[in-house]
Amino acid sequence: MDELAPERVEVPSGSRVKVDYTNPDQPVLAVKVQEIFGWNQTPTLAGVGLLLHLLSPAQRPVAVTADLASFWQTGWSQVRADLRGRYPKHAWPEDPTTVAAHRGTHRNAQR
């Protein structure tokens, strides 16, 4: 059962983030956006795509998407602009699919 509906999913930063199965037809993964840098596609569990609730460094929602590839191409630039102003100590790459995921600030991203 844990393989089909795991309690947690490992994200590119190495964190294991809890999956919300309140709606089993659309499981939700709420994760800080920097922790999924490097992901190009929305992850799936048992063939079902996760609904991603992308969070700021303060764990506040900044975007919701079921299509991560499209979000990186069309929505990321606006979210990035907003976050860069609010969280200047954090890394906000123009293309998050080509950088390593991390937790924390610029200093952590460079390690």
C-alpha positions as CSV (number, residue, x, y, z in Angstrom):
1,M,0.0,0.0,0.0
2,D,2.8,2.4,0.8
3,E,4.2,2.1,-2.7
4,L,0.8,3.1,-4.2
5,A,0.0,5.8,-1.7
6,P,3.1,6.7,0.3
7,E,2.7,8.9,3.3
8,R,5.7,11.0,2.1
9,V,7.4,11.8,-1.2
10,E,11.1,12.6,-1.5
11,V,11.6,15.9,-3.3
12,P,14.8,16.9,-5.1
13,S,16.2,18.8,-2.0
14,G,16.2,15.5,-0.1
15,S,13.3,16.4,2.1
16,R,10.5,13.9,2.6
17,V,7.2,15.9,2.3
18,K,3.9,14.6,3.5
19,V,1.2,13.9,0.9
20,D,-2.4,15.1,1.6
21,Y,-4.9,12.4,0.5
22,T,-8.0,14.3,1.7
23,N,-9.2,14.1,-2.0
24,P,-7.9,10.7,-3.1
25,D,-8.6,11.6,-6.8
26,Q,-6.1,14.5,-6.5
27,P,-3.5,14.1,-3.8
28,V,-1.8,17.3,-2.8
29,L,1.9,17.9,-2.1
30,A,2.5,21.2,-0.3
31,V,6.2,22.0,-0.7
32,K,8.6,25.0,-0.7
33,V,9.2,25.9,-4.3
34,Q,13.0,25.9,-3.9
35,E,12.8,22.3,-2.8
36,I,11.5,21.2,-6.2
37,F,14.0,23.0,-8.4
38,G,15.2,20.5,-11.0
39,W,11.8,18.8,-11.4
40,N,10.6,19.2,-15.0
41,Q,7.3,17.3,-14.7
42,T,4.6,16.9,-12.1
43,P,5.3,13.8,-10.1
44,T,2.7,11.0,-10.1
45,L,1.7,8.4,-7.6
46,A,0.1,5.2,-9.0
47,G,-0.5,7.0,-12.2
48,V,-2.2,10.0,-10.6
49,G,-0.5,13.4,-10.9
50,L,0.0,15.3,-7.7
51,L,-1.5,18.7,-7.2
52,L,1.4,20.9,-6.2
53,H,0.9,23.7,-3.6
54,L,4.0,25.7,-4.1
55,L,5.1,27.6,-0.9
56,S,7.2,30.6,-0.2
57,P,10.2,30.3,2.3
58,A,7.7,31.3,5.0
59,Q,5.5,28.4,4.0
60,R,2.8,30.6,2.5
61,P,1.1,29.5,-0.7
62,V,2.4,31.2,-3.9
63,A,1.0,29.0,-6.6
64,V,-1.0,25.8,-7.2
65,T,-0.4,23.7,-10.2
66,A,-1.1,20.2,-11.6
67,D,1.2,20.9,-14.6
68,L,4.6,21.8,-13.3
69,A,6.2,22.0,-16.8
70,S,3.6,24.6,-17.9
71,F,4.0,26.5,-14.6
72,W,7.8,26.8,-15.0
73,Q,7.3,28.2,-18.5
74,T,4.3,30.6,-18.0
75,G,3.8,31.3,-14.3
76,W,7.2,31.1,-12.7
77,S,8.4,34.5,-13.9
78,Q,5.6,36.4,-12.0
79,V,6.0,34.3,-8.9
80,R,9.8,34.7,-9.1
81,A,9.4,38.5,-9.3
82,D,7.2,38.6,-6.3
83,L,9.4,36.3,-4.2
84,R,12.7,38.0,-5.1
85,G,11.4,41.2,-3.6
86,R,10.1,39.5,-0.4
87,Y,12.9,37.1,0.1
88,P,16.1,38.6,-1.3
89,K,18.4,36.1,0.6
90,H,17.0,33.2,-1.3
91,A,17.9,32.0,-4.8
92,W,15.3,32.6,-7.5
93,P,16.8,31.3,-10.8
94,E,15.3,32.3,-14.1
95,D,15.1,28.6,-15.1
96,P,14.5,26.5,-12.0
97,T,14.6,23.2,-14.0
98,T,18.4,23.6,-14.5
99,V,19.5,24.2,-10.9
100,A,19.8,22.0,-7.9
101,A,17.0,22.1,-5.3
102,H,17.9,23.2,-1.8
103,R,16.5,24.2,1.5
104,G,17.1,27.7,2.9
105,T,19.0,30.7,1.5
106,H,21.6,31.5,-1.1
107,R,24.3,30.2,1.2
108,N,22.6,26.8,1.3
109,A,22.1,26.8,-2.4
110,Q,25.8,27.2,-3.0
111,R,26.9,24.3,-0.9
